[in-house]
Amino acid sequence: MRGPALPSCRRCKQKRDVDGKCRCENGLVGTRGKSGKSGKSGKSGRSGKSGKSSTYEKGRKLGSGSPFSCIAHTHCDGSRLSQQRRNANIHVCAKCSSNAPQRIELIMRAALLSKLEQLGAGHLPSSIDDTMFGTHKKSCDVNKGRRPDMLWLSHRPARCVMWECDEDGGHPDRLQECDATWMTDMHEALTFLYRQNGYVQDGFFPHVIVLRWNPQGRDPGHHVEKETRLNVIAARIKELLDGDKVPRAHRDLPEYPTEIPTVEYYYYHSKCYSRIQHVRERCADSIHFGKAYECIVAP
């Protein structure tokens, strides 16, 4: 008895064979058009005209090397695999398997915490990507709640240190205006939190310092090992967390204001340097620019 018909492939639009595979999964080039009178594929997908086959991705042959689509078909119809899964040699999509490649942020976070423990820096983080700030809309003038990657809070001195892992050179896919609003919202929310708990009096502010750190992606000729990047950012966090152990002249960070947040950039790619320029040139009244460490200036 003949079984139920298998659904066509979403990529090459061809029916699957008895083994459940389509043309592209068998190593053949997928086509978009239907065959015309001459037996060749049509240019626009309409029958009656002959034309050359069009590949799904120009210049790449589907099916060679690591597969482009899920091979399980348990809960999907051959979903396209992300580049992260293909790089990790995971050939099953997220719907069919929970074995997702670990995010670079999680890898670097564990390595940084280990490095800080070795240095004996301050105290453990107050939050690790698990706490929303600015949810008291009636008391906080914020756009929406914010969740930092890692945050250390201290009240002697009143200081908030945030570590933000900005992958791919410095989050090139995000709007620079959104990054700026994120920092001002966090400053507003943390100021409310400190005043509410009596850590600072009304009219005063805690020091809010954001460390935006790029763990990967570097301009040609400017490669920096991840271990070096970790050592630099760990030393800076330790310096800020040990504020109660240094002379008062340095403890209060006189070069950094408290009325607005301060941001420091580390190892930003030149394609993301516009974010640094945006803060320095357009946000001087709302965000204090601390420094740009080993950041490549855009040509």
Sequence and secondary structure as in RCSB ss.txt:
>XXXX:A:sequence
MRGPALPSCRRCKQKRDVDGKCRCENGLVGTRGKSGKSGKSGKSGRSGKSGKSSTYEKGRKLGSGSPFSCIAHTH
CDGSRLSQQRRNANIHVCAKCSSNAPQRIELIMRAALLSKLEQLGAGHLPSSIDDTMFGTHKKSCDVNKGRRPDM
LWLSHRPARCVMWECDEDGGHPDRLQECDATWMTDMHEALTFLYRQNGYVQDGFFPHVIVLRWNPQGRDPGHHVE
KETRLNVIAARIKELLDGDKVPRAHRDLPEYPTEIPTVEYYYYHSKCYSRIQHVRERCADSIHFGKAYECIVAP
>XXXX:A:secstr
         TTT     TTS  TTTTT    SS B TTSSB SSS TT       SSTT  TTSSS SB S  SS
SSS B  HHHHHTT  S TTT       HHHHHHHHHHHHHHHHT S   SBSS   B   TTT   SS B  SE
EEEEETTEEEEEEEE  TTT TTS HHHHHHHHHHHHHHHHHHHHHTTSS TT   EEEEEEE  S   TT    
HHHHHHHHHHHHHHHHTGGGS HHHHT TTS SSS EEEEES  GGGHHHHHHHHHH TTT EEEEEET     
